[in-house]
Amino acid sequence: MDDGLRMVQTRACGVWALPGDPTCAGIARRLFRRVASELALDGEAVDDGVTMVSELAANTLHASQSQSLPVNPELWLYLRGTGLKVELVCKVFDTLPGWVRGNVPGRTVCRAPADAMSGRGLEVVHELSNGFWGHHLTRSRLSGTGIRGKAVWFTLPAIAAGAMGGRRHPVTAADAMTELEKDLSTRGFSGRLVRADDHAADMAVLSIASGLTVWCRSATAWLRAPGVVGQQWSYCDLVEVGEQAVQAHEMTIETADSFRLADVTRTGS
């Protein structure tokens, strides 16, 4: 627990394996409350976060029950943003791909019946997070091989955490890219990354796949990928940069697979 907490406090990503059984939600609640309290989140926000992470953790039981060799779900916590925009990001990962297509529970006008015993978890998350939640394809952080799945996330304001002392963030583009490269390598991209550095221009470029690159230059990082709107981050948000890069890569694969399936269907017909 303490190691994960220190990771969050120093603007890295705290990661915990959650059990694939009914104790999952209770453990997620305890972990979240400890970290959020240490980060001095507002008491009401902590309580809301505990409720939301419990719902997300409980949903991962469906992934465990549907696979012959289940991979434990994971709880990820990290800070992003600066100044008055610092927020705590909470993500729960499991190996079910999720709602890439179709309606997402909690974001549709068709809501679960009032007397329903299930199906209301994401509606609760939507309400308590004021809509600051979502989901995306991604890869495991703990498997070491980049097992694919999805993460469902929410955010809460964490302004007080922005004033806490932490590690010294990378100064040069080369240092920032080294940190990103290390993160991506642990998620199954090792051996596939191609990097180029221009020390004189304080610039570094990392190619993850065709059309998908991460750039660092003069204390700013950004992602270039098909269909991704340009966005820039400071070096204190390298965890978020890595998350966005993995998400873009997995969506590219999903899109390519969808086109191949459509071609096969048309040929078969």
N, C-alpha and C positions, 0 to 999 in steps of 0.2 A: 504493500500500500504506500509506504513512505517513498519508495523509488518513483512510483507513478505520480505521486503528488509533487515531488521535486521536478519531474519532467514538465508538468503543467505550469508550475511557478516560473520556470525558466524559459517559457515559450516553446518548449518541445511538445510532443504529443504523449500524454499518459495513456497506456494501454493495459487492459486487464482481460484475461480470459474469464468468461462466464460459463457456469455449468449448463449443460444441455438437459436440465431437468427442472422440476417445479421450484427449486430453490433459486433459480436464476434471477427472478425479479427482486427477491429480498436482498441478494448480494449486490445487485446493481444499485438498489436504493441506498444501501449503507456506503458504498463506494462514492456515489455521487454526493451524498450529504457531507461526507468528510471533506472532499475536495472543495465543494462549493462554499462550505463554512470557512475553510482555511483561506479561501480567496475573498472573504468578507462580502459575499453576495448578500443582498437584502434578505431578511428572514422569510418573507412571503415568497420571494423568487426561489429560495432554496426549497421550500415546501412544494411549490409548483413543479420545480425540476425533478424532485423526488417522485412525484406522481407520474410525470411524463416518462422518465427513464424506466419506471416500473412497467408502464404500458408497452414500451418498445422492447424491453427485455422479455416480457411474457409472450410477445408475438414471435420471438425466435424459436419457440418450442415447435412451431409448425415445420421449421427447417430441419430440426433434429429428428422429428418423427418421420419425415418423408425421404430420408436418405439412409442407405445401408451403411455408409461409413461417414457419419456426420462429423463435421468440424465444429468445435466449440464456438459459440458466438463470442463476440469481443465488444468491450466497452472502450470507446476512445473519447478522451477529453483534451481540449486544447484551447488556448486563448488566441483571438485574432483581433486586429484593429488597434488603433492607438487613441490616446486622449480620452475624450468623452464617448468614443465609439468602440471601446474595448468590450468584447463579449466572450462568454464562455460557450464553446461549441461542444455539444454532446452528440455522439454518434454511436449507434449500436449496429454492429455488422453481423450478418448471417449469410449462409451460402445459397439461399434462394434468390434468384435474380430479381424478383420484385415486379413492380408495375411499370415496365418499360412501355407497354401499350395498354390502352383501355383506361377505365376510370380508377382513380386512386381513392381508397377509403378516406373519408374525412374531407375530401375536396369536391364532392359532388352534392347535388341537390337531393339525391336519394340517400336519406340517412337511415340508420338502423332503427327499428321500431323501439318505442320507449320501454317496452318490457323485454327487449332482447337481452340475452345473457352473454352475448359476444358480439364482436364487430363494431364496438363503440370506442375502442382504444385510441385510434387515430383521430377521431372526432374530439376526444378529450385533449389530445396533444395540440390539435389545431386551435382549440379555444384557449388553453392555458398559455400557449406560446404567442398568442395574438397573430397567428398566421406565419410566424417565423420558424418554419419547419419544412422538411422536404425529404427526398430520397434520391439516390443515384447509384448506378453501378460502380463497383470499386473492387479492390482486392484486399485480402487479409493482411494484417500487419504482423501477426504472430506465427503464421504457418511457415514462413521462410521461403515459400515457393510461389507466393502470389496467387493463392486459391481465389477463384472468382466468386462474387456474390453481390450483395447490395448493402448499403448503409442507409439507415433512416435517422434523421438528425433534427435537432432543435437548437435554438440559441437563447441565451439570457444575458441581459446587461451585466457587465462585470467591471464597472468603472473603477472601483477601489483597487482591483487587481492591477490596473495599469500603473499605479504608483508603487507597486512592490518592486524591490530590487531583484534582478535576475542575471542571467548570463550576459556576457558582452556579445552583441550580435555581430555577424560577419561585416567586415569593412570593405573588403575587395570583392569584385565579381567572382574571382577564382575561389575564394573561400566560401562564398554563398553557394556557388555551383557544386563545390565538393560536398557540402551538406545535403543539397538536393539529390545529388547522384547517389550518395550513401543511402538515403531514404528510399529511393526508387529501386535500388539494387536489392534491398531486403524484401521487396514485393514482387519478385519474379522477373525483373528487367535486367538483372546482371548478365553481362556478356552481349547485350543488345544495344547498349547506349553508346553513342558516338559523340565525342566532345571536342570542341575547339576553343582555345583561349587566345585572347589578344591582350596581353598584360599592359602594353603601352596605352591602349584605349580603355583599359579597365572594363573589359567585356568578355563574357563567356557564353557559349551556346551549347546546348545539349539536345541532340536529336534522339527522340524516343522511338519514333516510327515515321514512316513516310508522311510528310505534311504536319507532323506534330513535333514542335520544338519548344524548349524553354530558354529564355534569354535573361541574362543578368548584366546590368551595366549601370554604373554610377549610383549605387544604392537602390536600384529599382529592378524588380523581376517581373516578367510578363510571359504569357503563353501565346503561341501561335498554333492554331489548329482549325481545320475546316469547320465552319458553323459556330465557332466560339467567338463571342463578342470580346473585343480587346479590353483587357483590364490589367491594371498594374498594382503591384504590392511592394511594400518596403521589405527589407531583409528580416524584419522581426516577424514576418508572416510567411516564412518559408514552408511551414507545415501546410498552410492553405494552398500555396503554390503546388506542392506535391500532390495534395488531394485533387486539385483541379486537373492536373496533368493525368493522373490515373483515371479519373472520371472521363476525360476526353478520349483517352485511349480505349477504354472499355465501350464507350458509346460508338466509336468508330468501328470496332469489331462487331457490335450488335447490328449496326446499320448494314455492314457488308454481308453478314449472315442473313439478314432479312431480304436483301436483294437476291442472294443466291437461292434462298428458299422460294422466292417469287418466280425466279427463272425456271427452277425445277418444276414448280406447279404448272406453269404455263406450258412447258415442254411436255409434261405428262398428260395434259389435257388435250 
